[in-house]
Amino acid sequence: MQEEYIKDFDSWNEYAKKLDKTEPDGFFRAREIWWCALGVNIGSEQDGKNDNFVRPVLVLYKIRYNLALIVPLTSKIADHEDRITFEISSGKYQILLSQLRTVSAKRLLRNIGYIRKETYKESLIKLAITLLKASTENETPPISGESRSPKAS
């Protein structure tokens, strides 16, 4: 039987307050892999682990010295079309393209390597195709005034 994962939002909140007081140094670039304090997130969003709530991420784009476009990495290999598998010296990983997000550089804690140019280019192309495909699908928007938020109790 698998142990239930209980999210510790309170501890993450305390750590996030400390992180927010730090100053980003801006020394990160596209293609680099970093330990990133992703924190505790909602639902199926990728969480960080351990006391610093970290997970390895790939920097896709340096937006500014203090802002990065990233995708989390995982060592749990699965066959999904939103993933790209690659290897580095420490093992086999997958890029989770569906978990694309913008983060403060304050969350980037330690550089741990980089990926090959070919893997980086493949990631950008696959991401672009995914976004283009999504933009051409017919999705019905919510009716004017309709909310998808849970009702307050």
C-alpha positions in Angstrom: 0.0 0.0 0.0 1.3 3.4 -1.0 1.7 6.0 1.8 -0.6 9.1 1.5 1.3 12.3 0.6 0.2 15.1 2.9 1.1 18.6 1.7 2.7 20.9 4.3 1.5 24.3 3.2 2.3 25.9 6.5 6.0 25.0 6.4 6.2 26.0 2.8 4.7 29.4 3.7 7.3 30.0 6.4 10.2 29.0 4.0 8.7 31.2 1.2 8.8 34.2 3.5 12.5 33.7 4.0 13.1 33.2 0.3 11.3 36.4 -0.5 13.8 38.4 1.6 16.8 37.2 -0.5 18.2 39.0 -3.5 18.5 37.2 -6.8 21.9 37.4 -8.4 20.7 36.9 -12.0 23.5 34.4 -12.8 21.4 31.8 -14.7 20.9 31.0 -18.4 18.7 29.0 -20.7 19.6 25.3 -20.9 20.8 25.2 -17.2 19.4 22.8 -14.7 18.8 24.2 -11.2 17.5 23.1 -7.8 14.5 25.3 -7.5 12.3 25.9 -4.5 8.9 25.1 -6.2 7.2 24.8 -2.9 3.9 23.1 -2.1 1.3 23.5 -4.9 -2.3 22.7 -5.6 -3.6 19.4 -7.1 -1.3 17.9 -9.8 1.1 20.8 -10.0 4.7 19.6 -9.4 5.7 20.1 -5.8 9.2 20.6 -4.4 10.6 18.0 -1.9 12.6 18.0 1.3 13.1 20.9 3.8 13.7 23.5 1.0 10.8 22.2 -1.1 13.1 21.8 -4.1 12.9 20.0 -7.5 15.3 20.2 -10.4 14.1 22.5 -13.2 15.3 23.4 -16.7 15.6 27.1 -17.4 14.0 27.6 -20.8 14.3 31.4 -21.0 15.8 34.2 -18.9 13.0 36.8 -18.9 15.0 39.3 -16.8 17.8 39.1 -14.2 15.1 38.2 -11.6 12.6 36.1 -13.6 12.9 32.8 -15.4 10.6 30.6 -17.5 11.2 27.1 -16.3 9.9 23.5 -16.6 10.3 21.0 -13.8 12.2 17.7 -14.2 11.4 14.2 -12.9 13.2 11.0 -12.6 10.0 9.0 -12.7 9.9 8.0 -16.4 6.4 7.8 -18.0 5.1 7.6 -21.5 3.3 10.9 -22.0 3.4 13.1 -25.0 4.1 16.2 -22.9 7.5 14.8 -21.7 11.0 14.7 -23.2 13.5 12.1 -21.9 17.2 12.9 -21.6 20.2 11.6 -19.8 22.9 13.4 -17.8 25.7 12.0 -15.7 23.4 11.5 -12.7 20.8 9.5 -14.6 17.7 9.6 -16.8 15.2 12.4 -16.5 12.1 13.8 -18.2 11.2 17.4 -18.9 7.6 18.1 -17.9 6.5 20.5 -20.6 2.9 20.6 -19.2 4.3 22.2 -16.0 5.7 25.3 -17.7 5.8 28.3 -15.4 7.4 31.6 -14.6 9.4 31.8 -11.3 11.3 34.4 -9.4 15.1 33.9 -9.6 14.9 33.9 -5.8 13.6 30.3 -6.1 16.7 29.2 -8.1 19.0 27.8 -5.3 21.9 26.0 -7.0 23.0 25.3 -10.5 23.5 21.5 -11.1 24.3 21.3 -14.8 22.9 21.9 -18.2 21.3 19.9 -21.1 22.6 19.4 -24.6 21.6 22.0 -27.2 19.8 19.3 -29.2 17.6 18.4 -26.2 16.9 22.1 -25.5 15.9 22.8 -29.1 13.6 19.7 -29.1 12.0 21.0 -25.9 11.3 24.4 -27.4 9.9 22.9 -30.6 7.6 20.4 -28.8 6.4 23.2 -26.5 5.6 25.5 -29.4 3.7 22.7 -31.2 1.8 21.9 -28.0 0.8 25.6 -27.6 -0.1 26.0 -31.3 -2.2 22.9 -31.1 -4.0 24.2 -28.0 -4.7 27.5 -29.8 -6.5 25.8 -32.6 -8.8 23.6 -30.5 -12.4 24.6 -30.1 -12.9 25.2 -26.4 -16.1 26.7 -25.2 -15.4 29.6 -22.9 -17.4 30.0 -19.7 -20.7 31.8 -20.0 -20.4 35.5 -19.2 -20.5 35.9 -15.4 -20.0 32.2 -14.7 -17.3 31.4 -12.2 -15.2 28.2 -12.0 -14.0 29.1 -8.4 -15.2 27.1 -5.5 -18.0 28.8 -3.6 -17.0 30.4 -0.3 -18.6 28.7 2.7 
